[in-house]
Amino acid sequence: MALASLRPLRSRNFALIWSAALVSNVGSWMQTVALGILVYARTGQPAWTGLVAAAGFIPIGLLAPVGGALADRLDRRRWLIVTTVAEMGFAALLALLAATGHDPPGALVVLAFCGGASGAVGFPAYQAMVPDLVPPEDLLGAVSLSSAQFNLGRVIGPALAGLALLTHDYGLVFGINAASFGAVVVALALVRLPRPDVPSGDVGMVARIVAGARAARAEPGCRAAIGLIAFVAISASPFIALVPAMFASLHHGGVTLQVGTAILVTAQGVGAVTGALALPSLAERFGRRRMLETALFVLPVLLVVYGLAPNLWSSALAFLAVGAGYIAVLAGLNTVVQLRAPAEVRGRILSIYMMALGIVYPIGAVLQGWVANSTGVRSVTIAGALVLLAGMAALAAFRPAIFTALDDLPPARTGPVLVPTEERP
């Protein structure tokens, strides 16, 4: 019998999409690394590097609700093809600018934003499509494998970008990323899905987004998952942004900032991949909800250990465990939304979940970074972890229904109160 973590790959449609997404994700990480280096090489100013990184990330928080509304309105597979082709086009423009030497930093920021916007309005369609690619019993495995391929891309992509940039050929890296999107387009063209249940009528975009928000609020499991991911995002997730500062606070034996940061990021990525592959088997043995509850309590403990680590190698070991715990929380909460969101509003509810993470995490990173300037990065990381642990304990003591709502109940249809009449088939 196949390992539970790999079982979703027996589904042809999921295997095609997953493999293509891995190729594309490696290309995207190659571009992310190369773009930051190119902007810094052109300007010599860290502010520009931060700006180009933010330009690719901000659209997730801003445009995810629009993408969710479109994912519930359009044929998801076809819409994802359109947005992927758009991402390919913007990557190709980056390659052209870099190859010809006409690459002012402002243009690079604009293209990074446009590529991020294309991904932001398309990704809810991908997330909403996952339950159609695998049987329900394999959904946690599918979400975990998706998390694993993202983190594999984070490990492989920067390494390949480093090799490709030995010749300082930025256009080559951007061109590889453009070509990698082609794998997703081909895979989407090959998958076979049930005929989409596209709603009739002409309901405005705002009305569809509002209906999705009402549906998310009405479904207890989705409401709990969104609230929990927002709490995790502001208390725990900022550890991701503070990795360079954490390295600088360690005894590292003369290792450079770039190498030390890469060691820590790679350790987290390896831990995340390992954790993602272990999740389905653990869920089958102990129950998915129990595993998720445990991860919500274990993650802050691991972050405290990470914050107390005295040197680079003990910190990397702790960070590997943090990567596994963090992915257990993210994949577990995402699976709750996937399982419990009614199909007709699944894209919109998932987009609200993404928005909660995409907006609250940057706010938390800025706040914790600002506090760390005065108190130190170790103190702020430990404090954030203790806030998360205290919050989970308070919920377990006074609001246990929030954890109960994370169970595997079949989703109910939203009904006429939640979704405008014109939008229901």
C-alpha positions in Angstrom: 0.0 0.0 0.0 1.3 3.4 -0.9 2.3 5.8 1.8 -0.6 8.0 2.7 1.4 11.1 1.9 2.0 10.0 -1.7 -1.4 8.4 -2.3 -2.9 11.6 -4.0 -0.3 11.1 -6.8 -2.3 8.0 -7.9 -4.9 10.4 -9.1 -3.9 11.3 -12.7 -5.2 14.8 -12.6 -3.5 15.7 -9.4 -0.2 14.1 -10.4 -0.2 16.2 -13.6 -1.0 19.5 -11.9 1.4 18.8 -8.9 4.3 17.9 -11.2 3.8 21.0 -13.3 3.4 23.2 -10.3 6.7 22.0 -8.9 8.5 22.9 -12.1 6.8 26.3 -12.1 7.6 26.9 -8.5 11.3 26.2 -8.9 11.3 28.7 -11.8 9.5 31.3 -9.6 12.0 30.9 -6.8 14.8 31.3 -9.3 13.2 34.5 -10.5 12.6 35.8 -7.0 16.2 35.4 -6.0 17.6 36.8 -9.3 15.2 39.7 -9.2 16.3 40.8 -5.8 20.0 40.5 -6.7 19.5 42.4 -10.0 17.6 45.3 -8.3 20.3 45.6 -5.7 23.1 45.4 -8.3 21.4 48.3 -10.3 20.7 50.5 -7.2 23.0 49.5 -4.3 20.0 50.2 -2.1 18.3 47.6 0.2 15.1 49.6 0.0 14.7 48.7 -3.6 15.2 45.1 -2.8 12.5 45.2 -0.2 10.2 47.1 -2.6 10.5 44.5 -5.4 9.9 41.7 -2.9 6.8 43.5 -1.5 5.5 44.1 -5.1 5.3 40.4 -5.7 3.6 39.7 -2.3 1.2 42.5 -1.8 -1.2 41.5 -4.5 -2.0 38.3 -2.6 -3.7 40.3 0.2 -5.2 42.9 -2.1 -6.5 40.7 -5.0 -7.2 37.3 -3.5 -11.0 38.2 -2.9 -11.3 39.2 -6.5 -9.6 35.9 -7.5 -11.9 34.0 -5.2 -15.1 35.6 -6.7 -13.9 34.8 -10.2 -13.0 31.2 -9.3 -16.6 30.7 -8.2 -17.9 32.4 -11.3 -15.8 31.0 -14.1 -14.5 27.6 -15.3 -11.6 27.3 -12.8 -9.4 25.3 -15.1 -9.7 27.7 -18.0 -9.3 30.8 -15.7 -6.2 29.3 -14.3 -4.8 28.8 -17.8 -5.4 32.5 -18.6 -3.7 33.7 -15.4 -0.8 31.4 -15.9 -0.3 32.6 -19.4 -0.3 36.2 -18.0 2.4 35.2 -15.5 4.4 33.7 -18.3 4.1 36.9 -20.3 5.4 39.1 -17.5 8.3 36.8 -16.8 9.1 36.9 -20.6 9.1 40.7 -20.4 11.5 40.6 -17.5 13.8 38.3 -19.5 13.6 40.7 -22.5 14.5 43.7 -20.4 17.3 42.0 -18.7 18.8 40.6 -21.9 18.7 44.0 -23.6 20.0 45.9 -20.6 16.9 48.1 -20.5 16.0 47.1 -16.9 15.5 50.2 -14.7 14.5 49.2 -11.1 11.1 50.9 -11.5 10.2 48.7 -14.4 11.3 45.6 -12.6 9.1 46.5 -9.6 6.1 47.1 -11.9 6.6 43.8 -13.7 7.0 42.0 -10.4 3.7 43.5 -9.2 1.9 42.5 -12.4 3.2 39.0 -12.2 2.2 38.8 -8.5 -1.3 40.2 -9.4 -1.7 37.5 -12.1 -0.9 34.8 -9.6 -3.1 36.3 -6.9 -6.2 36.3 -9.0 -5.5 32.8 -10.3 -4.4 31.0 -7.2 -7.8 30.8 -5.5 -9.0 28.9 -8.6 -6.2 26.3 -8.1 -7.0 25.9 -4.4 -10.7 25.6 -5.1 -9.9 23.0 -7.8 -7.9 20.7 -5.6 -10.9 18.9 -4.1 -11.9 18.0 -7.6 -8.5 16.4 -8.3 -8.5 13.8 -5.5 -11.1 11.8 -3.5 -12.0 13.4 -0.1 -9.9 10.9 1.9 -6.8 12.1 0.0 -7.4 15.8 0.4 -5.1 16.3 3.4 -2.4 14.4 1.5 -3.0 16.6 -1.6 -2.7 19.8 0.5 0.4 18.5 2.2 2.0 17.5 -1.1 1.2 21.0 -2.4 3.0 22.5 0.6 5.9 20.1 0.1 6.3 21.1 -3.6 6.3 24.7 -2.6 9.1 24.2 -0.1 11.0 21.9 -2.5 10.9 24.8 -4.9 12.2 27.1 -2.2 15.2 24.8 -1.6 15.9 23.9 -5.3 15.1 27.3 -7.0 17.6 29.5 -5.2 20.4 26.9 -5.7 19.7 26.7 -9.4 19.5 30.5 -9.6 22.9 30.8 -8.0 24.4 28.4 -10.6 22.7 30.3 -13.5 23.9 33.6 -12.2 27.6 32.6 -12.2 27.6 34.2 -15.6 25.4 37.1 -14.4 22.8 36.2 -17.1 19.6 37.5 -15.4 17.7 37.1 -18.7 18.4 33.4 -18.7 16.9 33.0 -15.2 13.8 35.0 -16.1 13.5 33.1 -19.4 13.6 29.7 -17.5 10.8 31.0 -15.2 8.7 32.0 -18.2 9.2 28.6 -19.8 8.3 26.8 -16.5 4.8 28.3 -16.6 4.3 26.4 -19.8 4.4 23.2 -17.8 1.3 24.3 -15.9 -0.5 25.3 -19.1 0.1 21.9 -20.7 -0.9 20.1 -17.5 -4.2 22.0 -17.2 -4.9 21.3 -20.9 -4.5 17.6 -20.2 -6.6 17.2 -17.0 -10.1 16.0 -17.2 -12.5 17.4 -14.7 -16.3 17.2 -14.2 -18.2 19.9 -16.1 -18.1 23.0 -13.9 -21.3 24.2 -12.2 -21.1 27.8 -13.4 -23.8 29.9 -11.7 -26.3 31.7 -13.9 -27.3 35.3 -13.6 -25.3 38.5 -13.5 -24.3 39.3 -9.9 -21.8 42.1 -9.4 -18.2 41.5 -8.2 -18.8 43.2 -4.8 -22.0 41.2 -4.2 -20.2 38.0 -4.9 -17.3 38.9 -2.5 -19.8 39.9 0.2 -21.7 36.6 -0.3 -18.4 34.7 0.1 -17.6 36.6 3.3 -21.0 35.8 4.7 -20.6 32.1 3.8 -17.2 32.0 5.5 -18.7 33.6 8.7 -21.7 31.2 8.7 -19.6 28.0 8.4 -18.1 27.3 11.8 -15.1 25.3 10.6 -14.1 27.9 8.0 -14.7 30.8 10.5 -12.4 29.0 13.0 -9.7 28.3 10.5 -9.6 31.9 9.2 -9.5 33.3 12.7 -6.7 30.9 13.7 -4.6 31.5 10.7 -4.8 35.3 11.3 -3.7 34.8 14.9 -0.8 32.5 13.9 0.1 35.0 11.1 0.5 38.0 13.5 2.1 36.1 16.5 4.2 33.3 15.0 4.7 33.8 11.2 6.9 36.8 11.4 9.8 34.5 12.2 10.1 34.0 8.5 10.9 37.7 7.8 13.3 37.9 10.8 15.6 35.1 9.7 18.6 37.4 8.7 18.3 39.2 12.0 18.2 36.0 13.9 21.3 34.8 12.2 23.1 38.0 13.0 22.3 37.4 16.7 23.9 34.0 16.8 27.4 32.8 17.4 28.2 31.7 13.8 32.0 31.3 13.6 32.6 33.8 10.8 29.9 32.5 8.4 28.7 35.3 6.2 25.2 36.8 6.5 24.2 35.4 3.0 25.5 31.9 3.7 24.1 31.8 7.3 20.7 33.0 6.2 20.7 30.4 3.4 21.5 27.6 5.9 18.6 28.6 8.1 16.1 29.0 5.2 17.1 25.7 3.8 16.7 24.0 7.2 13.2 25.4 7.4 12.4 24.2 3.9 13.7 20.7 4.6 11.7 20.6 7.8 8.6 21.7 6.0 9.0 19.1 3.2 9.5 16.4 5.8 6.6 17.5 7.9 4.3 17.8 4.9 5.1 14.2 3.8 4.5 12.9 7.3 1.2 14.7 7.9 -1.3 12.3 6.1 0.1 9.2 7.9 -0.1 11.0 11.3 -3.6 12.2 10.5 -4.7 8.6 9.6 -3.2 7.3 12.9 -4.3 10.0 15.3 -7.0 11.9 13.5 -6.7 15.0 11.5 -8.3 17.4 14.0 -6.2 16.0 16.9 -3.0 16.4 14.8 -3.9 20.0 14.0 -4.7 20.9 17.6 -1.4 19.3 18.6 0.5 21.3 16.0 -1.1 24.6 17.2 0.3 23.9 20.7 3.7 22.4 19.6 4.6 25.2 17.1 5.0 28.0 19.7 7.1 25.6 21.9 9.4 24.9 18.9 9.7 28.7 18.3 10.8 29.2 21.8 13.5 26.6 21.4 14.6 28.3 18.2 14.7 31.7 19.9 16.9 30.3 22.7 19.4 28.5 20.4 22.9 29.9 21.0 24.6 29.2 17.7 24.0 28.6 14.0 23.9 24.9 14.0 21.6 24.4 17.0 19.4 27.2 15.5 19.3 25.3 12.2 18.3 22.1 13.9 15.6 23.9 15.9 14.5 25.7 12.7 14.1 22.4 10.9 11.6 21.4 13.6 9.9 24.8 13.3 9.5 24.2 9.6 7.7 20.9 10.2 5.5 22.4 12.9 4.6 25.4 10.8 3.6 23.4 7.8 1.4 21.2 9.9 -0.5 24.2 11.1 -0.8 25.8 7.6 -1.7 22.5 5.8 -4.1 21.5 8.5 -6.0 24.8 8.6 -6.1 25.0 4.8 -7.5 21.4 4.7 -10.3 22.5 7.1 -11.4 25.2 4.6 -11.1 22.9 1.6 -13.3 20.2 3.3 -15.9 22.4 4.8 -16.4 25.3 2.4 -19.6 24.8 0.3 -18.5 24.1 -3.3 -20.4 27.1 -4.8 -18.4 29.5 -2.6 -15.2 27.5 -2.1 -13.1 29.9 -4.1 -14.2 33.0 -2.2 -13.8 31.4 1.2 -10.3 30.2 0.3 -9.5 33.7 -0.9 -10.5 35.1 2.4 -8.3 32.6 4.1 -5.4 33.6 1.8 -6.2 37.3 2.5 -6.0 36.7 6.3 -2.6 35.3 5.9 -1.4 37.7 3.2 -2.4 40.8 5.0 -1.9 40.0 8.6 1.5 38.4 8.2 3.2 41.5 6.7 1.6 43.6 9.5 3.0 41.2 12.1 6.4 41.2 10.4 6.6 45.0 10.5 5.4 45.2 14.1 7.8 42.4 15.4 10.7 43.8 13.4 10.1 47.3 14.9 9.9 45.8 18.4 13.0 43.7 17.7 15.0 46.9 17.0 14.6 47.7 20.7 14.3 44.3 22.5 16.3 42.0 20.1 15.0 39.4 17.7 15.3 36.5 20.1 13.0 38.2 22.6 10.4 39.2 20.1 10.3 35.7 18.6 9.9 34.1 22.0 7.3 36.6 23.1 5.3 36.0 19.9 5.4 32.3 20.5 4.3 32.7 24.1 1.4 34.9 22.9 0.3 32.1 20.5 0.6 29.4 23.2 -1.4 31.5 25.7 -4.0 32.1 23.1 -4.4 28.4 22.2 -4.6 27.6 25.9 -7.3 30.2 26.4 -9.3 28.9 23.5 -9.0 25.3 24.8 -10.2 26.4 28.2 -13.0 28.9 27.3 -13.9 28.3 23.6 -13.4 24.6 22.9 -16.1 24.8 20.2 -13.5 26.5 18.0 -11.4 23.4 18.0 -14.5 21.1 17.6 -15.4 23.1 14.5 -12.2 21.9 12.8 -13.6 18.4 12.4 -14.3 16.6 9.1 -18.0 17.4 8.7 -19.4 17.4 5.2 -20.1 21.0 3.9 -23.6 22.2 3.7 -24.8 24.4 0.9 -25.0 28.0 1.8 -28.6 28.6 0.9 -30.5 31.7 -0.3 -29.6 33.8 2.7 -25.9 33.7 2.0 -25.7 33.6 -1.8 -27.8 36.0 -4.0 -30.6 34.3 -5.8 -29.2 35.2 -9.2 -25.9 33.4 -8.4 -27.4 30.0 -7.5 -28.0 27.6 -10.4 
